[in-house]
Amino acid sequence: MVPFTFIYGEYNAVFDIQTIETLEGDLPVQAQRLVTEWAAQYQQELLRMPGLE
């Protein structure tokens, strides 16, 4: 599991980069959708970041 945290105002959530699933926390529906779309688009680049290989 490789997590990343997304903070949106008073909300925050932790996502797994490999599955793009929310591990904990919550976000408004629109923010959740934007984060998952962004993570899907950049998933391979995120996984190639130093320290994650």
C-alpha positions as CSV (number, residue, x, y, z in Angstrom):
1,M,0.0,0.0,0.0
2,V,1.3,3.4,-1.0
3,P,-0.9,6.2,0.6
4,F,-1.2,9.9,-0.2
5,T,-3.2,12.5,1.7
6,F,-5.5,15.0,0.2
7,I,-6.7,18.1,2.2
8,Y,-9.6,20.2,1.0
9,G,-10.5,22.9,3.5
10,E,-11.6,21.3,6.7
11,Y,-11.8,17.8,5.0
12,N,-9.0,15.3,4.5
13,A,-8.7,11.8,3.2
14,V,-6.0,9.2,2.7
15,F,-6.0,7.3,-0.6
16,D,-4.0,4.3,-1.8
17,I,-2.1,5.2,-5.0
18,Q,-2.2,1.6,-6.2
19,T,-6.0,1.1,-5.9
20,I,-7.1,4.8,-5.8
21,E,-9.4,3.8,-3.0
22,T,-10.1,6.0,0.1
23,L,-8.4,4.4,3.1
24,E,-9.7,6.9,5.7
25,G,-11.3,10.3,6.0
26,D,-13.9,11.9,3.9
27,L,-14.3,14.6,1.2
28,P,-17.3,16.2,-0.4
29,V,-18.5,14.2,-3.4
30,Q,-17.2,16.6,-6.0
31,A,-13.7,16.8,-4.4
32,Q,-13.6,13.0,-4.1
33,R,-14.4,12.6,-7.8
34,L,-11.7,15.2,-8.8
35,V,-9.1,13.5,-6.6
36,T,-9.8,10.0,-8.0
37,E,-9.8,11.3,-11.6
38,W,-6.5,13.1,-11.0
39,A,-4.9,10.1,-9.2
40,A,-6.0,7.8,-12.1
41,Q,-4.4,10.1,-14.6
42,Y,-1.1,10.4,-12.8
43,Q,-1.0,7.0,-11.0
44,Q,2.1,5.7,-12.9
45,E,4.0,9.0,-12.3
46,L,3.1,8.9,-8.6
47,L,4.3,5.3,-8.3
48,R,7.6,6.3,-9.9
49,M,8.3,8.9,-7.3
50,P,11.6,8.5,-5.4
51,G,11.2,6.2,-2.4
52,L,8.2,4.5,-3.8
53,E,9.9,2.3,-6.4
